[in-house]
Amino acid sequence: MSDIKMVNLKINGLDVTVPAGTTILEAAKVAGINIPTLCYMKGINEIGACRVCVVEVKGARSMVASCVYPVSEGMEVVTSSDKVIEARKTTLELLLSDHKKECLSCERNLNCELQKLSLEYGCDTKRFQGATSKEDIPDVSTDYLVRDNTKCVLCRRCVAVCNKIQEVAVIGANERGFKTNVSCAFEEDIGNSPCVACGQCINVCPTGALTEKSEIANVKKALADPEKIVIVAPAPAVRATLGEEFGNPIGTNVEGKMITALKRLGFDKVFDVNLGADLTIMEEATELLERIQKGGKLPMITSCSPGWIRYMEFYYPDLIENVSSGKSPQQMFGAVCKTYWAEKNGIDPKNIYVVTVMPCIAKKFEKKRDNQAASGYPDVDASITTRELARLIKEKGIMFNELPDSELDNPLGEFTGAGVIFGATGGVMEAALRTAVETISGKELGKLDFNEVRGMEGVKEASYEVAGKTIKVAVASGLSNAKIICEKIRNGEADYQFVEIMCCPGGCINGGGQPILDSYTRRNVDYKTLRAKALYNQDASSKIRKSHENKAVQGLYNEYFGKPGSHKAHEILHTTYVARKKY
Amino acid sequence: MAKTSGVPFQGTKEQEVALREKLAELKKVQGGLMPALQEAQAIYGYLPKEVQIIVAEELGVSLEEVYGVVSFYAQFSIVPKGKYKIGVCLGTACYVKGSGDLLAEVEKQLGIKAGGITPDGKWSIEATRCIGCCGLAPVMTINEDVYGRIGPKEVAGILAKYN
């Protein structure tokens, strides 16, 4: 460690010692001083563009952007002089002059970084008046997202995640000067671009320029319709994050309160997509073993993440046969509701309305795909995000934190610890291994934790010896990591049998439909690990932790499907994919 | 709203071969996108979507990254030039002599704006800076022909000569 050169400087009169190369912004944090930022994202958007983080440096010609300015020996920095405050205020007021200020009813009201800074700096929202640069025509061309550039501050944080984290780069800054705008190539609608619908852009947007396409109105209409039996089911990752929308610490599992809230919202049945997750494991593990035994296409890749599926269809259509034909947990759940459950209860599937609560916006697209209507009606009718559910709960005056816990309805609310961990990267792999290893070896597993595939690294690899055979697996989350694995498979350099890919970094706990955290929290709190821990803790304390031991799932196969991978299971629980054109 | 020239792409196989050859060299160069686009525009005369896709694929970047650069720099155009390239000078001398009205009349006659091209590819209009013959102000050019000291009333007659 001795070869790291340390630098001494003064910030607001305080002595600070930090390694050479540290930025003023980071050095200030060491000294307990916060400098506001807007465009900055550590590691991926260090462009010093917005000028909100300016500070005074003694001897410097002008104020400098602290997010990109490195410290030097003897430097003297002032972060909150009148001159600095006035400069930041003016910058913000200029941004506000070209911003659609419908804050009162904006989806991001009270959770907007521009609004928060404007309040802190006492901005005059009418100081600068003039032309506006963007057309007031939001892009509503997709089923999953709305882009309103009149609220865009050109921070390029969405561009940075799209380009550097997901590496699809379908949006970017076009034109220049006053005409600069974030959009797709040739200013095409997003719906005509090879966007994969991950929604990571929404999660990093400091304002309301990017939001999901809401389906709340459809859900309310169904709830008000006396003809409809309205079923709701939350995804695994939602219980680990919904609490954040009501001020709970990151990583609080609010499953019990969430179920109560869903019941009070008037849903006829509160089931759980976790059941779909357990079912997915049954089908996928069977498919995997069949491929291994019969020499099918390997490695087999998971199909739970619709953003990943869209990515594969656009960018790696040659891997279509590698992907499991099993539907995602959302779709399996919906299909079972409208077939098995409908028949069992003598209900016409036409009158069943299935709502899922997902950490994801790609699910809104997935439910409209081809071959996702086993009963003749769409498997899933509405898919709302964690954020939309929170909005619905607030609108109905339900005091979430005061709610008692409730239990799910049966039988489609039964799930195992294996289903719960689907919400974190590596979870599907671990759940599948629990079932596959027991099936291959015919013996009960002593230890159920597969720690090698847990954690937030982007790419994880592991090998397991099972009944004299080696099973090699890989797990990737975030598309830049998925790309590494896909390239290996495409070039014939991969010797895995089974691969789990999740579109969003860290898996569904960090999905594009999850509660939005400000850039300071994203930078300084290991929120992905905290959210994942909530799921692993629930798994660890579950009585049943293996999908094949789920009583409801066993019942489904005994009464309805026969066995995993049966003809009937294929008709109802499996689907198809298509190669998509990028241009 | 998507931006296109509205003129069908008519690139030849020879042009594509020439472009791909240049790109094969440039993909090894860091910062090769700018020279790649300059080469592409030199070959095709403009940078339609079809050409930008080739550049994106060969250099391994997304189409949006290519378009972002093309739309940033004034030197790049996604609109081809017409068979007859009309230039209306908006330099100081021509402008005070009424070239603004002249341009408006040309735009009206052809039904397109400066920077645009008629769908049949026959006419394109450009608003130019000073072309160095201020004594003739206001000046309009059609390919190599120069028309000076004209007003909006003469435009229709001049355009008719090219039919």
Interface residues (C-beta under 8 A of the other chain):
Chain A: N163 V168 A169 V170 I171 G172 A173 N174 E175 R176 C184 A185 F186 E187 E188 D189 N192 S193 K582 Y583
Chain B: M1 A2 K3 T4 K49 Q52 I53 V61 S62 L63 E64 E65 V66 Y67 G68 S71 F72 I78
